[in-house]
Amino acid sequence: MLAFGTPEKQILIEPIFAQWIQSAHGKTSYGFDVLLSSTSGPAFNAGRNIWLPGWLNAVNENRNSLFLTIGPGDFLVHHAIALGLHTTTLILVKGALDARGSKLMPDKKDFGYSFPCDGPGAWRYL
């Protein structure tokens, strides 16, 4: 992450959890030795007859985009999108509660709602 500085001073935040999840599904480039990325593990040995033929080859090939390598940029973009989605959801839920005169917001008048278009029950403030 680079803020008010030079690229040499940036802090690279690795998305460790996302990399671990990909490793559990067979991606070996991160160096985790877990589940399907561990060739000596029970999940790998049991999965030879269960998984689709060529699954581990498809996951680890560089030619395809089945599991793209995840880095710090993906981590930051994920959190930016998550912030936007959560904020939008909170605004929509609050608007729905306000418009319906919800009992979850009994002190609605204390927040400055005094126009008829504020929803049911607002006419009494005229």
VMD Tcl script that builds the backbone (N, CA, C; Angstrom):
set m [mol new atoms 378]
animate dup $m
set s [atomselect $m all]
$s set {name element resname resid chain x y z} {
  {N N MET 1 A 0.859 -1.167 0.000}
  {CA C MET 1 A 0.000 0.000 0.000}
  {C C MET 1 A 0.904 1.228 0.000}
  {N N LEU 2 A 0.650 2.142 -0.874}
  {CA C LEU 2 A 1.479 3.326 -1.020}
  {C C LEU 2 A 0.644 4.561 -0.712}
  {N N ALA 3 A 1.075 5.319 0.286}
  {CA C ALA 3 A 0.363 6.542 0.634}
  {C C ALA 3 A 1.383 7.634 0.922}
  {N N PHE 4 A 1.380 8.673 0.122}
  {CA C PHE 4 A 2.236 9.839 0.328}
  {C C PHE 4 A 3.709 9.465 0.456}
  {N N GLY 5 A 4.209 8.667 -0.442}
  {CA C GLY 5 A 5.613 8.286 -0.379}
  {C C GLY 5 A 6.092 7.771 -1.711}
  {N N THR 6 A 7.192 7.092 -1.660}
  {CA C THR 6 A 7.757 6.516 -2.869}
  {C C THR 6 A 7.473 5.021 -2.902}
  {N N PRO 7 A 7.499 4.427 -4.081}
  {CA C PRO 7 A 7.213 2.988 -4.179}
  {C C PRO 7 A 8.143 2.119 -3.334}
  {N N GLU 8 A 9.367 2.602 -3.072}
  {CA C GLU 8 A 10.305 1.816 -2.273}
  {C C GLU 8 A 9.850 1.682 -0.821}
  {N N LYS 9 A 9.013 2.599 -0.354}
  {CA C LYS 9 A 8.568 2.591 1.042}
  {C C LYS 9 A 7.218 1.910 1.241}
  {N N GLN 10 A 6.658 1.365 0.177}
  {CA C GLN 10 A 5.325 0.792 0.291}
  {C C GLN 10 A 5.330 -0.490 1.120}
  {N N ILE 11 A 4.215 -0.759 1.746}
  {CA C ILE 11 A 4.032 -1.967 2.539}
  {C C ILE 11 A 3.183 -2.924 1.713}
  {N N LEU 12 A 3.722 -4.091 1.394}
  {CA C LEU 12 A 2.975 -5.074 0.625}
  {C C LEU 12 A 2.204 -5.976 1.578}
  {N N ILE 13 A 0.906 -5.919 1.486}
  {CA C ILE 13 A 0.039 -6.727 2.340}
  {C C ILE 13 A -0.388 -7.946 1.537}
  {N N GLU 14 A 0.072 -9.111 1.935}
  {CA C GLU 14 A -0.260 -10.338 1.221}
  {C C GLU 14 A -1.592 -10.901 1.715}
  {N N PRO 15 A -2.452 -11.308 0.809}
  {CA C PRO 15 A -3.735 -11.920 1.197}
  {C C PRO 15 A -3.527 -13.391 1.575}
  {N N ILE 16 A -3.002 -13.613 2.770}
  {CA C ILE 16 A -2.614 -14.957 3.210}
  {C C ILE 16 A -3.799 -15.917 3.232}
  {N N PHE 17 A -4.946 -15.473 3.729}
  {CA C PHE 17 A -6.101 -16.374 3.830}
  {C C PHE 17 A -6.556 -16.840 2.451}
  {N N ALA 18 A -6.629 -15.922 1.487}
  {CA C ALA 18 A -7.046 -16.289 0.128}
  {C C ALA 18 A -6.032 -17.232 -0.509}
  {N N GLN 19 A -4.752 -17.000 -0.250}
  {CA C GLN 19 A -3.729 -17.890 -0.780}
  {C C GLN 19 A -3.838 -19.276 -0.147}
  {N N TRP 20 A -4.129 -19.326 1.144}
  {CA C TRP 20 A -4.282 -20.611 1.832}
  {C C TRP 20 A -5.475 -21.380 1.271}
  {N N ILE 21 A -6.575 -20.671 1.000}
  {CA C ILE 21 A -7.763 -21.322 0.426}
  {C C ILE 21 A -7.425 -21.906 -0.946}
  {N N GLN 22 A -6.717 -21.141 -1.774}
  {CA C GLN 22 A -6.328 -21.667 -3.083}
  {C C GLN 22 A -5.392 -22.863 -2.939}
  {N N SER 23 A -4.494 -22.816 -1.958}
  {CA C SER 23 A -3.594 -23.943 -1.727}
  {C C SER 23 A -4.359 -25.180 -1.294}
  {N N ALA 24 A -5.376 -24.996 -0.479}
  {CA C ALA 24 A -6.182 -26.135 -0.035}
  {C C ALA 24 A -6.868 -26.812 -1.212}
  {N N HIS 25 A -7.094 -26.058 -2.280}
  {CA C HIS 25 A -7.730 -26.619 -3.469}
  {C C HIS 25 A -6.715 -27.096 -4.507}
  {N N GLY 26 A -5.425 -27.046 -4.168}
  {CA C GLY 26 A -4.424 -27.631 -5.044}
  {C C GLY 26 A -3.389 -26.704 -5.630}
  {N N LYS 27 A -3.474 -25.402 -5.402}
  {CA C LYS 27 A -2.492 -24.459 -5.964}
  {C C LYS 27 A -1.184 -24.592 -5.186}
  {N N THR 28 A -0.088 -24.898 -5.868}
  {CA C THR 28 A 1.175 -25.168 -5.176}
  {C C THR 28 A 2.149 -23.994 -5.183}
  {N N SER 29 A 1.884 -22.921 -5.899}
  {CA C SER 29 A 2.863 -21.842 -6.057}
  {C C SER 29 A 3.086 -21.022 -4.793}
  {N N TYR 30 A 2.203 -21.100 -3.803}
  {CA C TYR 30 A 2.355 -20.288 -2.594}
  {C C TYR 30 A 3.248 -20.944 -1.545}
  {N N GLY 31 A 3.517 -22.232 -1.687}
  {CA C GLY 31 A 4.394 -22.907 -0.737}
  {C C GLY 31 A 3.692 -23.478 0.481}
  {N N PHE 32 A 2.368 -23.402 0.544}
  {CA C PHE 32 A 1.640 -24.029 1.643}
  {C C PHE 32 A 1.601 -25.537 1.394}
  {N N ASP 33 A 1.721 -26.321 2.431}
  {CA C ASP 33 A 1.664 -27.776 2.304}
  {C C ASP 33 A 0.392 -28.243 3.000}
  {N N VAL 34 A -0.748 -28.007 2.347}
  {CA C VAL 34 A -2.037 -28.263 2.991}
  {C C VAL 34 A -2.999 -28.928 2.007}
  {N N LEU 35 A -3.772 -29.855 2.476}
  {CA C LEU 35 A -4.801 -30.576 1.731}
  {C C LEU 35 A -4.347 -30.994 0.337}
  {N N LEU 36 A -4.948 -30.461 -0.726}
  {CA C LEU 36 A -4.624 -30.924 -2.078}
  {C C LEU 36 A -3.265 -30.453 -2.590}
  {N N SER 37 A -2.659 -29.444 -1.954}
  {CA C SER 37 A -1.331 -29.014 -2.400}
  {C C SER 37 A -0.231 -29.864 -1.768}
  {N N SER 38 A -0.580 -30.730 -0.827}
  {CA C SER 38 A 0.371 -31.645 -0.207}
  {C C SER 38 A 0.266 -33.001 -0.894}
  {N N THR 39 A 1.291 -33.378 -1.645}
  {CA C THR 39 A 1.229 -34.635 -2.400}
  {C C THR 39 A 1.288 -35.867 -1.513}
  {N N SER 40 A 1.672 -35.694 -0.253}
  {CA C SER 40 A 1.729 -36.847 0.649}
  {C C SER 40 A 0.554 -36.880 1.620}
  {N N GLY 41 A -0.364 -35.934 1.512}
  {CA C GLY 41 A -1.488 -35.857 2.443}
  {C C GLY 41 A -2.621 -36.801 2.085}
  {N N PRO 42 A -3.472 -37.101 3.057}
  {CA C PRO 42 A -4.602 -38.005 2.802}
  {C C PRO 42 A -5.628 -37.431 1.823}
  {N N ALA 43 A -5.817 -36.118 1.813}
  {CA C ALA 43 A -6.781 -35.514 0.885}
  {C C ALA 43 A -6.314 -35.689 -0.559}
  {N N PHE 44 A -5.024 -35.527 -0.780}
  {CA C PHE 44 A -4.472 -35.697 -2.130}
  {C C PHE 44 A -4.619 -37.144 -2.587}
  {N N ASN 45 A -4.264 -38.076 -1.702}
  {CA C ASN 45 A -4.337 -39.499 -2.064}
  {C C ASN 45 A -5.779 -39.960 -2.263}
  {N N ALA 46 A -6.689 -39.507 -1.406}
  {CA C ALA 46 A -8.094 -39.896 -1.548}
  {C C ALA 46 A -8.726 -39.224 -2.760}
  {N N GLY 47 A -8.247 -38.050 -3.114}
  {CA C GLY 47 A -8.839 -37.297 -4.212}
  {C C GLY 47 A -8.453 -37.764 -5.597}
  {N N ARG 48 A -7.485 -38.655 -5.697}
  {CA C ARG 48 A -7.061 -39.135 -7.019}
  {C C ARG 48 A -8.210 -39.789 -7.777}
  {N N ASN 49 A -9.082 -40.484 -7.059}
  {CA C ASN 49 A -10.199 -41.169 -7.711}
  {C C ASN 49 A -11.473 -40.333 -7.722}
  {N N ILE 50 A -11.481 -39.236 -6.952}
  {CA C ILE 50 A -12.703 -38.439 -6.807}
  {C C ILE 50 A -12.715 -37.241 -7.753}
  {N N TRP 51 A -11.609 -36.497 -7.796}
  {CA C TRP 51 A -11.567 -35.252 -8.558}
  {C C TRP 51 A -11.614 -35.524 -10.045}
  {N N LEU 52 A -12.023 -34.528 -10.758}
  {CA C LEU 52 A -12.028 -34.623 -12.215}
  {C C LEU 52 A -10.609 -34.869 -12.721}
  {N N PRO 53 A -10.453 -35.657 -13.766}
  {CA C PRO 53 A -9.108 -35.908 -14.296}
  {C C PRO 53 A -8.424 -34.598 -14.692}
  {N N GLY 54 A -7.200 -34.441 -14.252}
  {CA C GLY 54 A -6.431 -33.257 -14.613}
  {C C GLY 54 A -6.703 -32.026 -13.768}
  {N N TRP 55 A -7.433 -32.155 -12.655}
  {CA C TRP 55 A -7.761 -30.988 -11.820}
  {C C TRP 55 A -6.503 -30.280 -11.334}
  {N N LEU 56 A -5.584 -31.031 -10.714}
  {CA C LEU 56 A -4.384 -30.407 -10.161}
  {C C LEU 56 A -3.505 -29.815 -11.259}
  {N N ASN 57 A -3.466 -30.448 -12.409}
  {CA C ASN 57 A -2.705 -29.875 -13.527}
  {C C ASN 57 A -3.339 -28.570 -13.997}
  {N N ALA 58 A -4.652 -28.539 -14.062}
  {CA C ALA 58 A -5.354 -27.330 -14.510}
  {C C ALA 58 A -5.181 -26.188 -13.523}
  {N N VAL 59 A -5.176 -26.507 -12.237}
  {CA C VAL 59 A -5.025 -25.471 -11.213}
  {C C VAL 59 A -3.631 -24.860 -11.259}
  {N N ASN 60 A -2.632 -25.668 -11.550}
  {CA C ASN 60 A -1.246 -25.204 -11.464}
  {C C ASN 60 A -0.626 -24.779 -12.790}
  {N N GLU 61 A -1.333 -24.913 -13.900}
  {CA C GLU 61 A -0.798 -24.444 -15.178}
  {C C GLU 61 A -0.814 -22.924 -15.232}
  {N N ASN 62 A 0.153 -22.362 -15.914}
  {CA C ASN 62 A 0.219 -20.902 -16.065}
  {C C ASN 62 A -0.565 -20.409 -17.271}
  {N N ARG 63 A -0.989 -21.313 -18.140}
  {CA C ARG 63 A -1.684 -20.914 -19.370}
  {C C ARG 63 A -3.139 -20.535 -19.133}
  {N N ASN 64 A -3.749 -21.087 -18.130}
  {CA C ASN 64 A -5.185 -20.854 -17.941}
  {C C ASN 64 A -5.446 -19.885 -16.793}
  {N N SER 65 A -6.705 -19.622 -16.532}
  {CA C SER 65 A -7.052 -18.676 -15.471}
  {C C SER 65 A -7.979 -19.317 -14.441}
  {N N LEU 66 A -7.796 -20.622 -14.188}
  {CA C LEU 66 A -8.658 -21.292 -13.217}
  {C C LEU 66 A -8.469 -20.693 -11.828}
  {N N PHE 67 A -7.227 -20.627 -11.363}
  {CA C PHE 67 A -6.901 -19.945 -10.107}
  {C C PHE 67 A -5.781 -18.959 -10.407}
  {N N LEU 68 A -6.100 -17.711 -10.568}
  {CA C LEU 68 A -5.071 -16.710 -10.803}
  {C C LEU 68 A -4.276 -16.488 -9.525}
  {N N THR 69 A -3.015 -16.148 -9.666}
  {CA C THR 69 A -2.189 -15.844 -8.507}
  {C C THR 69 A -2.693 -14.556 -7.866}
  {N N ILE 70 A -2.849 -14.583 -6.552}
  {CA C ILE 70 A -3.410 -13.447 -5.816}
  {C C ILE 70 A -2.277 -12.669 -5.155}
  {N N GLY 71 A -2.336 -11.351 -5.248}
  {CA C GLY 71 A -1.306 -10.511 -4.648}
  {C C GLY 71 A -1.898 -9.350 -3.874}
  {N N PRO 72 A -1.047 -8.415 -3.438}
  {CA C PRO 72 A -1.495 -7.277 -2.623}
  {C C PRO 72 A -2.549 -6.405 -3.302}
  {N N GLY 73 A -2.459 -6.230 -4.617}
  {CA C GLY 73 A -3.454 -5.414 -5.322}
  {C C GLY 73 A -4.841 -6.011 -5.228}
  {N N ASP 74 A -4.918 -7.335 -5.338}
  {CA C ASP 74 A -6.212 -8.012 -5.219}
  {C C ASP 74 A -6.793 -7.824 -3.825}
  {N N PHE 75 A -5.923 -7.848 -2.830}
  {CA C PHE 75 A -6.333 -7.672 -1.435}
  {C C PHE 75 A -6.973 -6.297 -1.238}
  {N N LEU 76 A -6.331 -5.259 -1.772}
  {CA C LEU 76 A -6.844 -3.899 -1.611}
  {C C LEU 76 A -8.130 -3.690 -2.407}
  {N N VAL 77 A -8.187 -4.213 -3.620}
  {CA C VAL 77 A -9.394 -4.074 -4.438}
  {C C VAL 77 A -10.561 -4.801 -3.786}
  {N N HIS 78 A -10.310 -5.985 -3.238}
  {CA C HIS 78 A -11.366 -6.736 -2.548}
  {C C HIS 78 A -11.954 -5.911 -1.409}
  {N N HIS 79 A -11.100 -5.289 -0.612}
  {CA C HIS 79 A -11.600 -4.520 0.520}
  {C C HIS 79 A -12.302 -3.238 0.079}
  {N N ALA 80 A -11.859 -2.625 -0.996}
  {CA C ALA 80 A -12.548 -1.434 -1.509}
  {C C ALA 80 A -13.949 -1.787 -1.988}
  {N N ILE 81 A -14.073 -2.892 -2.711}
  {CA C ILE 81 A -15.390 -3.323 -3.191}
  {C C ILE 81 A -16.275 -3.729 -2.024}
  {N N ALA 82 A -15.711 -4.439 -1.052}
  {CA C ALA 82 A -16.490 -4.857 0.120}
  {C C ALA 82 A -17.001 -3.645 0.896}
  {N N LEU 83 A -16.173 -2.612 1.041}
  {CA C LEU 83 A -16.608 -1.399 1.737}
  {C C LEU 83 A -17.771 -0.751 0.997}
  {N N GLY 84 A -17.666 -0.658 -0.318}
  {CA C GLY 84 A -18.749 -0.064 -1.105}
  {C C GLY 84 A -20.039 -0.852 -1.006}
  {N N LEU 85 A -19.953 -2.178 -1.081}
  {CA C LEU 85 A -21.159 -3.011 -0.988}
  {C C LEU 85 A -21.802 -2.927 0.389}
  {N N HIS 86 A -20.991 -2.958 1.436}
  {CA C HIS 86 A -21.552 -2.875 2.784}
  {C C HIS 86 A -22.192 -1.510 3.039}
  {N N THR 87 A -21.538 -0.451 2.584}
  {CA C THR 87 A -22.101 0.888 2.758}
  {C C THR 87 A -23.419 1.023 2.007}
  {N N THR 88 A -23.468 0.544 0.783}
  {CA C THR 88 A -24.703 0.589 -0.008}
  {C C THR 88 A -25.816 -0.188 0.671}
  {N N THR 89 A -25.498 -1.367 1.182}
  {CA C THR 89 A -26.497 -2.189 1.872}
  {C C THR 89 A -27.030 -1.478 3.105}
  {N N LEU 90 A -26.146 -0.881 3.895}
  {CA C LEU 90 A -26.597 -0.166 5.096}
  {C C LEU 90 A -27.503 1.007 4.736}
  {N N ILE 91 A -27.155 1.742 3.693}
  {CA C ILE 91 A -27.980 2.878 3.274}
  {C C ILE 91 A -29.349 2.404 2.811}
  {N N LEU 92 A -29.392 1.322 2.021}
  {CA C LEU 92 A -30.676 0.805 1.527}
  {C C LEU 92 A -31.543 0.267 2.658}
  {N N VAL 93 A -30.948 -0.452 3.596}
  {CA C VAL 93 A -31.725 -0.986 4.725}
  {C C VAL 93 A -32.243 0.153 5.587}
  {N N LYS 94 A -31.409 1.154 5.856}
  {CA C LYS 94 A -31.859 2.297 6.658}
  {C C LYS 94 A -32.987 3.038 5.949}
  {N N GLY 95 A -32.864 3.212 4.636}
  {CA C GLY 95 A -33.921 3.875 3.880}
  {C C GLY 95 A -35.219 3.101 3.915}
  {N N ALA 96 A -35.138 1.783 3.810}
  {CA C ALA 96 A -36.348 0.961 3.864}
  {C C ALA 96 A -37.000 1.031 5.237}
  {N N LEU 97 A -36.201 1.018 6.285}
  {CA C LEU 97 A -36.753 1.106 7.639}
  {C C LEU 97 A -37.396 2.470 7.881}
  {N N ASP 98 A -36.738 3.520 7.402}
  {CA C ASP 98 A -37.286 4.867 7.588}
  {C C ASP 98 A -38.588 5.043 6.821}
  {N N ALA 99 A -38.626 4.581 5.587}
  {CA C ALA 99 A -39.798 4.777 4.736}
  {C C ALA 99 A -41.013 4.032 5.257}
  {N N ARG 100 A -40.809 2.926 5.905}
  {CA C ARG 100 A -41.922 2.119 6.396}
  {C C ARG 100 A -42.329 2.504 7.814}
  {N N GLY 101 A -41.714 3.505 8.389}
  {CA C GLY 101 A -42.060 3.899 9.748}
  {C C GLY 101 A -41.767 2.783 10.732}
  {N N SER 102 A -40.635 2.160 10.581}
  {CA C SER 102 A -40.287 0.989 11.375}
  {C C SER 102 A -40.204 1.313 12.858}
  {N N LYS 103 A -40.614 0.350 13.664}
  {CA C LYS 103 A -40.496 0.484 15.115}
  {C C LYS 103 A -39.045 0.323 15.563}
  {N N LEU 104 A -38.174 -0.092 14.635}
  {CA C LEU 104 A -36.759 -0.205 14.973}
  {C C LEU 104 A -36.104 1.167 15.100}
  {N N MET 105 A -36.815 2.210 14.648}
  {CA C MET 105 A -36.297 3.568 14.755}
  {C C MET 105 A -37.375 4.458 15.374}
  {N N PRO 106 A -37.683 4.257 16.653}
  {CA C PRO 106 A -38.773 5.011 17.278}
  {C C PRO 106 A -38.476 6.503 17.431}
  {N N ASP 107 A -37.224 6.887 17.463}
  {CA C ASP 107 A -36.859 8.293 17.639}
  {C C ASP 107 A -36.593 8.970 16.298}
  {N N LYS 108 A -37.369 8.597 15.288}
  {CA C LYS 108 A -37.190 9.113 13.940}
  {C C LYS 108 A -37.260 10.642 13.907}
  {N N LYS 109 A -38.148 11.217 14.666}
  {CA C LYS 109 A -38.312 12.673 14.647}
  {C C LYS 109 A -37.082 13.395 15.192}
  {N N ASP 110 A -36.309 12.731 16.031}
  {CA C ASP 110 A -35.110 13.353 16.583}
  {C C ASP 110 A -33.986 13.475 15.559}
  {N N PHE 111 A -34.124 12.791 14.432}
  {CA C PHE 111 A -33.112 12.847 13.391}
  {C C PHE 111 A -33.438 13.889 12.328}
  {N N GLY 112 A -34.491 14.687 12.529}
  {CA C GLY 112 A -34.801 15.769 11.610}
  {C C GLY 112 A -35.759 15.422 10.497}
  {N N TYR 113 A -36.492 14.328 10.597}
  {CA C TYR 113 A -37.473 13.977 9.572}
  {C C TYR 113 A -38.745 14.768 9.842}
  {N N SER 114 A -39.083 15.683 8.940}
  {CA C SER 114 A -40.291 16.471 9.172}
  {C C SER 114 A -41.030 16.799 7.887}
  {N N PHE 115 A -40.763 16.115 6.802}
  {CA C PHE 115 A -41.430 16.380 5.545}
  {C C PHE 115 A -42.382 15.244 5.206}
  {N N PRO 116 A -43.487 15.530 4.502}
  {CA C PRO 116 A -44.445 14.478 4.149}
  {C C PRO 116 A -43.823 13.355 3.327}
  {N N CYS 117 A -42.778 13.652 2.589}
  {CA C CYS 117 A -42.177 12.612 1.758}
  {C C CYS 117 A -41.260 11.689 2.557}
  {N N ASP 118 A -41.169 11.896 3.851}
  {CA C ASP 118 A -40.308 11.064 4.682}
  {C C ASP 118 A -40.899 9.700 4.971}
  {N N GLY 119 A -42.120 9.456 4.567}
  {CA C GLY 119 A -42.700 8.139 4.779}
  {C C GLY 119 A -43.956 8.203 5.619}
  {N N PRO 120 A -44.604 7.049 5.827}
  {CA C PRO 120 A -45.841 7.001 6.616}
  {C C PRO 120 A -45.627 7.554 8.018}
  {N N GLY 121 A -46.579 8.290 8.476}
  {CA C GLY 121 A -46.505 8.838 9.828}
  {C C GLY 121 A -45.884 10.212 9.895}
  {N N ALA 122 A -45.296 10.678 8.802}
  {CA C ALA 122 A -44.625 11.970 8.832}
  {C C ALA 122 A -45.611 13.128 8.732}
  {N N TRP 123 A -46.867 12.875 8.323}
  {CA C TRP 123 A -47.852 13.945 8.165}
  {C C TRP 123 A -48.175 14.620 9.488}
  {N N ARG 124 A -48.022 13.917 10.571}
  {CA C ARG 124 A -48.401 14.502 11.864}
  {C C ARG 124 A -47.472 15.632 12.292}
  {N N TYR 125 A -46.322 15.776 11.636}
  {CA C TYR 125 A -45.389 16.822 12.025}
  {C C TYR 125 A -45.656 18.141 11.317}
  {N N LEU 126 A -46.623 18.191 10.422}
  {CA C LEU 126 A -46.892 19.425 9.689}
  {C C LEU 126 A -47.567 20.454 10.557}
}
mol reanalyze $m
mol bondsrecalc $m
mol representation Tube
mol addrep $m
